[in-house]
Amino acid sequence: MIDSMAIKITKAGRSKLNEINFDKLPFGKYFTDHMLEADCENGEWKSVEIKPYQPLLVDPSLAALHYGQSIFEGIKAYKNKNGDAFIFRPLENFKRFNISAERMEMPMIPEEIFIEGMRQLISIDKNWIPAKEDYALYIRPLMFASDTAIGVRPSEKYKFLILLSPTGPYYSAPMRIYVEEKFTRAAPGGVGFAKNAGNYGASMHATAIAKKQGYDQVLWTDAFEHKWMQEVGTMNVFFIFGTTAITPPLDEGTILEGVTRDSAITILREMGMEVEERKISIDELTEKYKAGKLSEVFGVGTAATIAPIKELRYKDFVMRFDTDTWEIAPGLKKILTDIKEGKRLDNHGWMFKV
Ligand code: COI
């Protein structure tokens, strides 16, 4: 076990903070002055260090590059009006990181490194947290196989990093979505529930094809019938029928257990909605749409928070939504944002003080 005292800290000689225009922060483009780096060898974590943000020296035989043993997380930190920094539900991401690690046959990371390391890193780069609505400090923990050998086997060495990126909204406008029927994101027994790098790499081809046709993302369907809803782009998805919200269930292992998904379920219930975690098919969606009962569809995730969908295309059938008239997604977003920015009481203990 490594306690907080064991983290070696080397400060950057010069800050890049003044070189960044905080009014224009594309997602994931800029990084703060420091990063955390830790190494694991034969299951033992050592050399935990916060140091100036810098490139890594990578051997061409690095195992992660060849076989994709690589996982990550996405978390956000905010500042309240007194300037105090808070991280949104980092313990949930810590637990999920180790679930992903287990699936990818990688070592567990101790809480002392993941949470305490993150806390100390953010405390050093606290001035990088944007104080603007819809803006945040995006936290990217990642771990990859760092053996320099190309045998196909779990690595003996792993590197863990935490990067911080001040960032603006992920999507600036409601999305147009294509219901995917050819390519698959996840199948039972696969890695859909894990946040491993390959899930995102493998999604890019289908997304690129949809983008060429003018869509922002695809709505992933099941691997067998391509009719059961899974996720939208890199987000969990919610459908609103009147006072009922429906989101696909986690039991098949094909869906990432989103922290924003869980927060949305809690808040929607507090807003008086019925929330059902259940299978939902494209046939049910189109029928409900035709009957005027499908009122809202949106994605939820750390990066995008709540992302409304204005158009959903299935084969030649197009479902259109007037997102300006919606009440549920904007209401949910407002409550979530207010909790994160310290404008609303944090009844659930979701905000972790830095
Ligand atoms: C997140 O919402 O944190 C995600 O995982 C999306 C990300 C890959 C940009």
Residues whose N, C-alpha, C, O or C-beta is under 5 A from the ligand:
A	BS01	COI	G74 T234 G301 T302 A303 A304
